[in-house]
Amino acid sequence: MTSLRRQAARGVLWTGTGSAVTTTLQFIQWAVLARLLAPEDFGLMSMAMIVIGMADAFTDMGVSSAIIHRRDATRRQLSSLYWLNIVLGVVVFLLVAGLSPLIAKFFNEPEVARLLTLAAIVFLIAPLGQQFRVLLEKELQFNRLARIDMIGAAGGAGTAITTALLGYGVYSLIWGALAGHVIRAGWYVAIGWRTWRPQLRFRVGDLDGYLSFGLFQTGERIVNSFAAYVDYLIIGRFLGAEALGFYTLAYQLVVVPLSKLNPVLTRVAFPLFSLRQDDDAALRRGYTEMTRLLAFILCPAIIGLAITAPLLIPVLVGEAWTPSIVLLQILSMLGLIKALGNPSGSILLAKGRPDIGFIWNFIIAIINTVVFLAVVDFGLQAVAWAYMILSLIYFVIFHRFVLKAVIGLRLGAYLASISRPALLSVIMGLIVGTGYVVIMPLAFQNVTKLVCLVATGILTYATLALVMESTYLSELRNLLIRRQVGRQSEI
């Protein structure tokens, strides 16, 4: 148990480090490319990635999860599954490439057809290393996985920036994505083939039990993918590539970095919650403590981001992206809601109720589609506001009714756990907001103003936390340092 716990701790460390590095690289890539490319280029790329993202749900029919779940996989079965991944990748590539003219017509953007066909090459590349990646994850080789992800992200960002400087325009985004996949797939193959090489074998009988397990996973991935991209889909169809470019930039700057917390939290929360799946009181404590920690970190960051957005956008990506300022402020709250609600999925899995998550996301996808279609004619901000308000409503309903039914968590108890970080963040926000009003008329560069406001926010929140949350900070210190060393045999 001690060895497994240490492996898990190292895995979380490597996964978190890898996520932080890849997010930073992605942030730098977007900041640089936003100065080299037009908003319309980002919109065209987003149109292509909507299709690629939703098509990705079909690529391995969920068998990757089945391989991790089952412990009796034979070499023959793994060989058949490997070639199944290859075949599915080819099929998806042909489907996307074949449908690209129709998809381009849907968006009224002929260029999308060429972008899609090129981007779809990822389905020929990724399956080559997919199974080796899954086997590394099954063996808890998180250090290798993190290194591969970081180098792949660095290679992709470097390729995208270089090709943009050479004048490839929107295609630089595609070349960057493909380069990252080539690096990752090549490394997985290099590692995997040293220990196990798939046989030239494909038998339908070898797939028994894997496809049935994977079909539910595939259905859930399809629903989640559609729910994740429906706003892009509707904006791209009705408002055009330039509008989608402004929206995409704001979304990528705030929601995507926060969503990178999801894999790290899931890998920690799911196994820990599962060990206490029959103890609802322990699950309630674990869930509220996790969201309290999230709120303690994220609330000040999100409020600070919303206040400083009018300076951040021009400094980071240039004046051409001014329409993204209000979108960033609105979507920052959406990102906070999504991040705070993330651990709930691990609760449902730990209690053996993934069906609830599937039904819940299916309902959300339908409602979001209807509402976005109803408000899109009012513009980008209307869609962003609708998304944020709907997400807040879902958040309250889920914690008021679903989690109460599953683990007996009361909404009042949950809100109490995040009330203190929220209050401290609001106080900090008022001080930073006052500073913004004072500093804006002064004859300083925007960079200087932004640095001053960020420093004010950090110092203010740190001071408030040390004064009003000293006990909690002490508990965190004990948890992260002493208990990690002294209680290896717990749980």
Buried (B, 14 or more C-beta within 10 A) or exposed (E): EEEEBEBBEEBBBBBBBBBBBBBBBBBEBBBBBBEBBBBBBBBBBBBBBBBBBBBBBBBBBBBBBBBEBBEEBEEBBBBBBBBBBBEBBEEBBEBBBEBBBEBBEBBEBEBBBBBBBBBBBBBBBBBBBBBBBBBBBBEBBBBBBBBBBBBBBBBBBBBBBBBBEEEBBBBBBBBBBBBBBBBBBBBBBEBBEEEBEBEEBBEEEBBEBBBEBBBBBBBBBBBBBBBBBBBBBBBBBBBBBBBBBBBBBBBBBBBBBBBBBBBBBBBBBBBBBBEBBEEBEBBBBBBBBBBBBBBBEBBBBBBBBBBBBBBBBBBBBEEBBEBBBBBBBBBBBBBBBBBBBBBBBBBBBBBEBBEBBBEBBBEBBBBBBEBBBEBBEEBBBBBBBBBBBBBBEBBBEBBBEBBBEBBEBEBEEBEEBBEBBBEBBEBBBEBBBEBBEEBEEEEEEBEEBBBBBBEBBBEBBEEBBEEEBEEBEEEBEEEEEEEBEEEBEEE
